[in-house]
Amino acid sequence: MLGVIADIKKDYIKKLLEEGKRLDGRGLDDYRPIEIKKDLYATAEGSALVSLGSTQVAVGVKMILGEPYSDMPNRGVLTTSAELGPLASPTFESGPPRPPAIELARVVDRGIRESGSIDTEKLCIVEGEQVWIVFLDIHVLDYDGNLFDASTLACISALLDAKMPKVEDGKAIYGERSGSLPIVDTPISTTYAKLGSAIAVDPHLEEEQVLDARLTITTTKKGEICAMQKGEGGAFTAEEVLNTIDRGIEKAKELRKLL
C-alpha cells in the first residue's frame, strides 16, 4: 500500500514540475524563504543559524592550536563534521555518523576547501609546528529538504562571523580576539532535483523523497565551479548538466547577497 501511495505522489509531483509548478507554489528556479542569524553562541568563535523554508541548520566554529599536516607545514587546518539528530527528523538516528551525515560534511567541506575560502597561510603561527585548526560543526535542527545548501550557507555565515583568539607565548587566549578569520571567498552551493524531464532548485522534503537524481553545484564569487556532487540513482544528460550549472551560477549570485 505504501508503494502505491508513493507512486501516486511521485506521479503528481512529476506532473506539476513538468508544468513548471510545485506543491508549495514556487517556480522551478525559486528558493524557499531564507533567513540567516549570526553570533548565536558565546562559547564559539563564530556561529550562524540558517532557515531555508522549514529546514534549519546551525553551525558553530571552534578554533584550537595544533600541528599542521606534514605536507602543508605553513597552512592551518579545516575539519568539518555534521550531526543529523533524531529530533530533526524521525528518519535520523542517534549514534555514530551515518552515510548521509558523512556525505553532507564532505560536500560542504569540499566546496569551502577547494574554493580557497579561508587563507590558511594566515592561520600559521610557527611553520611546521603550530597552526590554527578550524572546526566547523554542522547541526541539523529541522529537516525539510535540501541540507546541502542550508549547511553551506550556515558554514560560510559562521566563518564570516568568526573572530580569532589572541595568541601569546604559543597559547590561545579565548577571552581576547585578534581579528576576523581571513576569508577570501564565499562559495555557495545550489542543489537541483530531477524528476522526469523537470529539474528544480531547492527540493523540499516531499520532492527529495521521490526525485530521480540530485545535483549539487558549488561555485566561487567568480562563478567558477569548486565542487559538484551527484546523488541518487537517476542520471542527467550532458546537456542537462551544463544547463543546470548555468542556472546554479546565477542562483548562487542571488544567495551570496544574503551573507
N, C-alpha and C positions, 0 to 999 in steps of 0.2 A: 504493500500500500504506500509506504514512504517513497519508494522508487517512482510510482505513478505520479504522486504529488510533485516530486522533484522534476520529473519530465514535463508536467503541465506548467510548472512555474518557469522552467527554462524556456519552453516554447513561447510563453507570454513575454518574458523579458527580452528574448531574442527578437520577437516581432516588434516590440516597442523600439528597441535600439535600431533596427533596420529602417524604422520610420523616423529616426532621429530624435526619439523620445526616450524618457527614462521614468522609472517608478516614482522618483521624487520630483519630477518636473524639470530637471536640468536638461541642457543640451549635451551633446557628446563631448564638447570641449569645455564644459563648465565644472569647476571645483565646487565642493560644498563650502559653506562659510568657514573662514579660518580666523582664529584668534590666537595671539601669541602673548604670553605673560613671562616676564623675566624676573630675576633676582628673588626667587621663591624661598631658598633655603640658606639660612645664615651660616650653616656649617660647611657649605660647598663653596668652592672658588668661583663657580658660576652655575646658573640653573635657568631652566625655562620650561614652561608648560604650553603645549600646542593642542588646541582643539580644532579638529578637522571634521566638521559635522559633529556626530556623536562620538567619534574616535578621539580619545585623549591620551597624550603621551607626555610624560615628564622626564627630563634629563638633568642629571647633576654632573658637574665637572669637579674632579678631585685631582690634586697635584702632589706628588711626593718626589723627593730627591732619590736618585738611584744611578746605577751604572748604565752606560749606553751599550748598544749592540756592538760587537767587535768590528763589524764591517761598516759601522756608521759612528765612529768614535766622537764626532763633534756635533751630533744631532740628538735632540730629545726624542722621546718615545711616545707613541699614541696607542692606546689599547681601548677597545670598545666592547661592551657586553650588553645583552638585552635580557630582560626578565618579563615573561608572559605569565602573570599570576592568575589563579582561578577566579579572583574577584573581578578581573577584566572581562572574562568570558567563560561560560561553562565548558567550552572546548579546550581550555588551557588547564594544565595540571601542575601541581607544585612538584618540586624536586629539581634535579639537575637539568641544565638547558637541553631542550629537545630540538630536533631539526628546524622547526620554524623560527625559534629564537636565535639559533646559530646562524641561519640564513639572513635574518634581519640584521644582526650585528655585523656580519661580514659585508653585506651590501652597503650599509651606511658607512662603515669603516673604509671600504674601498673608495667610495666617492670622495670622502674627505682626504684620505691619504694620497690618492692619485691626482687630485686637483692641486696638491701642494697648498692646501688651505692654510695650514699652520707653517710659519717659517721656523722649522725645527732647529736650524742652526742657532737661533737666538734663545733656544732652551738649554744650550750647553753652558755649564758652569765651569768645569775643568775638563778639557778634552781628554777622552779616554778614561775618565774617572767618575765624573759626576754630571748628570743632566737632569732636567725635569722629566718626569714620566706623567703624562696626562691621561687620566681615566675618564672615559665617557660611559656613564651608566644610564641605560635606557630602561624606563619603567612604563609599561603599558597599563594605563589605569582603566580604560574603557575601549573595547574593540568593536568597531562597526565598519571595518574595512579599511584598506589602504594604509597599513602600518609603515610602509617604506617611506612615503612622502611625509607623513606626520613626524616620523622619527628623525628624518634628515633635517627637516625644518627646526625641530626641537634641539637637535645637536648643534646646528650652526648658531641658533639663537643663544644657546647656553655658552658656547665658545666665545661669542661676541660679548657676552655678559661677564665672562670670567676675568678675574684680577689675579695676578701672580703674587704669591707670598714673597716677602723680603727674605734675602739670604745673607747671613752673617756668619763668618768663620765656618763655612761649609754646612750650616744648619738652617732649616726653614723656620721663619718666624711667621706663623699663621695669623697672628693678630695684626700684622702690618702688611701693606701691599706695596709692590714696586712698579705697578703699571698693568696695563691690559695685556692679554695674550697677543702675540704677534700674528694676527690674522691677515692674510694677504689675498684670500679668495673665498667666495661664498658659494660652494657647489649646491645645486638644487636638483632633487630627483623628481621626475614626473612618471607616474605609473599608469599604464593603459591596459584595459581588459578587452580581449577579443571574444565575441560571441557571434557565431555565424559569420556574416560578412561585415559586421559593425565593430568598430574599435572606439572605446570610450575612455576618457581620462577619469582618474579618481574613483575607482569602483567602490561602492558601498558593500556592506556585508552580503546582501542578497545577490548582488551581481557577482561577487567573488565566489559564492557557493556554486554557481552554475556556469562560470566562464570556461572557455575552451583553452585560452592561453593568456599569459600575462607578460608584459614587457616594461621594465623599469629603466629609465634613461637618466643618468646624472650628468649635468653639464656645468661648466665654469662660467664666470662672468663674461668671458669672451665668446661663449656659445660653443665651446669645444667639449666633446664627449670625454668624460674621465672614467665612466663606469657604465656597464649595462648588465642587466640580469633578466633572463627569460625564465618564466616559470610555468608550471602545469604541462599537460601532455600534448596540447594542440600546437599548431605551427603558424608562423607568419610567413608570408611570401616576401621576397626581397623588396618588392615594390611597397608592400605594407610597412616593412621595417623602415625604409627610407622616408616614407610619408610620416610615420609616427615620430621619427627623430625630428623632422622639421617642426611638427606640432609641439613636441616636447621642448624644443629650444625656445619657442615663442612663449609657451606657458611658464617656463622657468623664469623668464624675464618679468612676468607679472608677479610670480610668487616672491621673487627676490626683493621687490619693493616693500614687502611686508616686514622685512627683517629690521 
